[in-house]
Amino acid sequence: MNDVIAVALGAAGVACESHSLGVTVADTPPAETRALLTQLAKAPAAAALSEFVENLQHRKFDHLAPDGLLRRMWARRHESQCAELPNLAHIANGW
């Protein structure tokens, strides 16, 4: 889920990085980060977010696959997590 949150925030123009414990947001005040999280309710679908994924090549032969195919595969793998973004926005709205 952290990867999806980082991609969604990146799509909003925020410099951030996903890691196993969460998402690090750079040079953004906490209040602005919270506001961005509440806007995830309007996040685009997985296919649209896949356009913002920077490193699609994770598996051994990914470098041989076309970029479009890797983006479709990313979207398919993360579709259910992207669908949960509005729930995260609702939680952030309650902070």
C-alpha positions as a Markdown table, in Angstrom:
| # | Residue | x | y | z |
|---|---|---|---|---|
| 1 | Met | 0.0 | 0.0 | 0.0 |
| 2 | Asn | 2.9 | 2.4 | 0.7 |
| 3 | Asp | 4.0 | 2.2 | -2.9 |
| 4 | Val | 0.5 | 3.2 | -4.1 |
| 5 | Ile | 0.4 | 6.1 | -1.6 |
| 6 | Ala | 3.8 | 7.3 | -2.8 |
| 7 | Val | 2.7 | 7.2 | -6.4 |
| 8 | Ala | -0.5 | 9.0 | -5.7 |
| 9 | Leu | 1.3 | 11.7 | -3.8 |
| 10 | Gly | 3.9 | 11.9 | -6.5 |
| 11 | Ala | 1.1 | 12.4 | -9.0 |
| 12 | Ala | 0.1 | 15.4 | -6.9 |
| 13 | Gly | 3.6 | 16.8 | -7.3 |
| 14 | Val | 5.0 | 15.9 | -3.9 |
| 15 | Ala | 8.5 | 14.5 | -3.6 |
| 16 | Cys | 8.2 | 11.3 | -1.6 |
| 17 | Glu | 9.6 | 7.8 | -1.2 |
| 18 | Ser | 8.0 | 4.5 | -0.2 |
| 19 | His | 9.7 | 2.1 | 2.1 |
| 20 | Ser | 8.6 | -0.8 | 4.3 |
| 21 | Leu | 7.6 | 1.4 | 7.2 |
| 22 | Gly | 5.7 | 4.0 | 5.4 |
| 23 | Val | 6.1 | 6.9 | 3.0 |
| 24 | Thr | 8.6 | 9.7 | 3.5 |
| 25 | Val | 7.4 | 13.1 | 2.3 |
| 26 | Ala | 10.2 | 15.6 | 1.6 |
| 27 | Asp | 10.0 | 19.3 | 2.2 |
| 28 | Thr | 6.3 | 19.4 | 2.9 |
| 29 | Pro | 4.8 | 20.7 | 6.2 |
| 30 | Pro | 2.6 | 18.2 | 8.1 |
| 31 | Ala | -0.5 | 20.2 | 7.6 |
| 32 | Glu | 0.0 | 20.3 | 3.8 |
| 33 | Thr | 0.8 | 16.5 | 3.8 |
| 34 | Arg | -2.5 | 15.9 | 5.7 |
| 35 | Ala | -4.4 | 18.0 | 3.2 |
| 36 | Leu | -2.9 | 16.0 | 0.3 |
| 37 | Leu | -3.8 | 12.8 | 2.0 |
| 38 | Thr | -7.4 | 13.9 | 2.4 |
| 39 | Gln | -7.5 | 14.6 | -1.4 |
| 40 | Leu | -6.7 | 11.0 | -2.2 |
| 41 | Ala | -10.4 | 10.4 | -2.2 |
| 42 | Lys | -10.2 | 11.9 | -5.7 |
| 43 | Ala | -7.2 | 9.9 | -6.8 |
| 44 | Pro | -7.3 | 8.5 | -10.3 |
| 45 | Ala | -7.6 | 4.8 | -11.0 |
| 46 | Ala | -4.7 | 2.4 | -11.1 |
| 47 | Ala | -4.2 | 2.7 | -14.8 |
| 48 | Ala | -3.8 | 6.5 | -14.6 |
| 49 | Leu | -1.6 | 6.3 | -11.6 |
| 50 | Ser | 0.7 | 3.8 | -13.3 |
| 51 | Glu | 1.9 | 6.7 | -15.6 |
| 52 | Phe | 3.6 | 8.2 | -12.5 |
| 53 | Val | 5.5 | 5.0 | -11.5 |
| 54 | Glu | 9.2 | 5.7 | -12.0 |
| 55 | Asn | 10.7 | 2.3 | -11.7 |
| 56 | Leu | 8.7 | -0.4 | -13.3 |
| 57 | Gln | 11.5 | -2.9 | -13.7 |
| 58 | His | 11.6 | -5.1 | -10.6 |
| 59 | Arg | 11.8 | -8.6 | -12.0 |
| 60 | Lys | 14.6 | -10.4 | -13.8 |
| 61 | Phe | 13.3 | -10.0 | -17.4 |
| 62 | Asp | 11.3 | -6.7 | -17.0 |
| 63 | His | 14.0 | -4.9 | -19.0 |
| 64 | Leu | 12.8 | -6.9 | -22.1 |
| 65 | Ala | 9.1 | -5.9 | -21.7 |
| 66 | Pro | 7.6 | -2.8 | -23.3 |
| 67 | Asp | 6.9 | 0.1 | -20.9 |
| 68 | Gly | 3.2 | 0.0 | -21.7 |
| 69 | Leu | 2.9 | -3.7 | -20.7 |
| 70 | Leu | 4.8 | -3.0 | -17.4 |
| 71 | Arg | 2.4 | -0.2 | -16.6 |
| 72 | Arg | -0.6 | -2.3 | -17.3 |
| 73 | Met | 0.8 | -5.1 | -15.1 |
| 74 | Trp | 1.5 | -2.5 | -12.3 |
| 75 | Ala | -2.1 | -1.2 | -12.6 |
| 76 | Arg | -3.5 | -4.7 | -12.4 |
| 77 | Arg | -1.4 | -5.7 | -9.4 |
| 78 | His | -2.3 | -2.5 | -7.5 |
| 79 | Glu | -5.9 | -2.1 | -8.6 |
| 80 | Ser | -7.4 | -3.1 | -5.2 |
| 81 | Gln | -4.9 | -0.9 | -3.3 |
| 82 | Cys | -5.8 | 2.1 | -5.4 |
| 83 | Ala | -9.4 | 1.4 | -4.7 |
| 84 | Glu | -8.6 | 1.8 | -1.0 |
| 85 | Leu | -7.2 | 5.4 | -1.4 |
| 86 | Pro | -10.6 | 7.0 | -0.7 |
| 87 | Asn | -10.7 | 5.1 | 2.6 |
| 88 | Leu | -7.3 | 6.4 | 3.6 |
| 89 | Ala | -8.5 | 9.9 | 2.7 |
| 90 | His | -11.4 | 9.5 | 5.0 |
| 91 | Ile | -9.1 | 8.4 | 7.9 |
| 92 | Ala | -6.8 | 11.4 | 7.2 |
| 93 | Asn | -9.8 | 13.7 | 7.2 |
| 94 | Gly | -10.5 | 12.6 | 10.8 |
| 95 | Trp | -7.0 | 13.5 | 12.1 |
